[in-house]
Amino acid sequence: MTNNEKNTQGNIAVEVVYGLPEKQKLIQLEVAVGTTAYQAVEQSGILQSFPEIDLPNSKMGIFAQVLGAKGLPEPDAYQLQERDRVEIYRPLIADPKEVRRRRAEEAKLKKEQEG
C-alpha cells in the first residue's frame, strides 16, 4: 500500500457549492467517512470567499434535496456519501406566495380600470 492510498483510505470526495448572482464557487474536497454536510462546509474554506454566509442559520441541501425536510436529517446530522454535493442556499429576498398575491391584485386592479 502506497502513502497516497493510506491518505485516501477512509476518505470520500465531495463538493461544496454556493452562489450569488454575480459570483459562484464550487470546491472539491476529500473528507473522512462520517463527515456531516455542516462539517464539510466548514472544512471547505468557502466561508473565506463568502463571509456573509450565516452558517448556523443557512439552509443546505444535497443535489437540491433540502436537508432537514422531507425526512432528511439536518445538515449537522447528515453524513455525506461519496460524490455528494453540499449546496448552501441563500435566504429568500421575498416570499414567493406574497409576490404572487401582489401580482394577482395588480392584475385585478388593471383589469377593473380597463373595463
C-alpha positions in Angstrom: 0.0 0.0 0.0 1.5 3.4 -1.0 1.4 6.5 1.1 -1.2 8.0 -1.2 -3.5 5.0 -0.7 -3.1 5.3 3.1 -4.0 9.0 2.9 -7.2 8.5 0.9 -8.4 5.3 2.7 -11.5 6.2 4.7 -12.0 9.4 2.8 -14.7 10.4 0.3 -14.7 13.0 -2.4 -17.5 15.7 -2.1 -18.2 19.1 -3.4 -19.4 22.3 -1.6 -21.2 25.0 -3.7 -22.5 28.5 -3.1 -23.5 31.2 -5.5 -24.6 34.7 -5.8 -26.0 36.2 -9.0 -22.5 37.6 -9.9 -20.2 35.0 -8.3 -20.3 31.3 -7.7 -17.9 28.9 -6.2 -17.6 25.1 -6.3 -15.0 23.5 -4.0 -14.0 19.9 -4.3 -12.5 18.2 -1.3 -11.9 14.9 0.4 -13.4 14.4 3.8 -13.4 11.5 6.3 -16.2 8.9 6.1 -18.8 10.1 8.6 -18.3 13.8 7.9 -21.6 15.8 8.1 -22.7 18.3 5.5 -22.2 21.1 8.0 -18.6 19.9 8.8 -17.8 19.7 5.1 -18.8 23.3 4.6 -16.6 24.3 7.5 -13.7 22.3 6.1 -14.1 23.6 2.6 -13.0 27.1 3.4 -15.9 28.6 1.4 -16.6 31.0 4.3 -13.4 32.9 3.5 -14.8 33.6 0.0 -18.3 34.4 1.2 -18.1 35.8 4.8 -21.8 36.9 4.6 -22.9 33.2 4.9 -24.6 32.8 8.3 -23.7 29.1 8.5 -25.7 28.2 11.6 -28.9 29.6 10.0 -28.2 28.6 6.4 -30.3 26.0 4.7 -28.3 23.3 2.9 -29.1 20.6 0.5 -27.7 17.6 -1.3 -28.4 17.8 -5.1 -31.5 20.1 -4.5 -32.9 17.9 -1.7 -33.2 20.3 1.3 -31.6 18.8 4.5 -34.0 18.9 7.4 -37.0 18.5 5.2 -38.9 15.5 3.8 -37.4 13.1 6.3 -33.8 14.0 5.6 -31.5 14.7 8.6 -30.4 18.3 9.4 -27.0 19.4 7.9 -25.2 18.7 11.2 -26.5 15.1 11.2 -26.5 14.2 7.5 -23.4 12.0 6.9 -22.1 12.6 3.4 -21.7 9.9 0.8 -19.1 9.6 -2.0 -19.6 12.4 -4.6 -22.3 14.3 -2.7 -22.6 18.0 -3.5 -23.5 20.2 -0.5 -25.4 23.2 -1.6 -25.7 26.3 0.6 -28.9 28.2 -0.1 -29.3 32.0 0.2 -32.2 33.3 2.2 -35.2 34.4 0.0 -35.5 38.1 -0.6 -39.3 37.9 -0.9 -41.8 35.3 0.0 -42.9 33.7 -3.3 -46.6 33.4 -2.1 -46.6 37.1 -1.2 -45.2 38.1 -4.7 -47.8 36.0 -6.5 -50.6 37.5 -4.3 -49.4 41.0 -5.1 -49.2 40.3 -8.8 -52.8 38.9 -8.8 -54.1 42.0 -7.0 -52.3 44.3 -9.5 -53.7 42.4 -12.5 -57.2 42.6 -11.0 -56.9 46.4 -10.5 -55.6 46.8 -14.0 -58.5 44.8 -15.4 -61.0 46.8 -13.4 -59.5 50.1 -14.6 -59.6 48.9 -18.3 -63.2 47.6 -18.0 
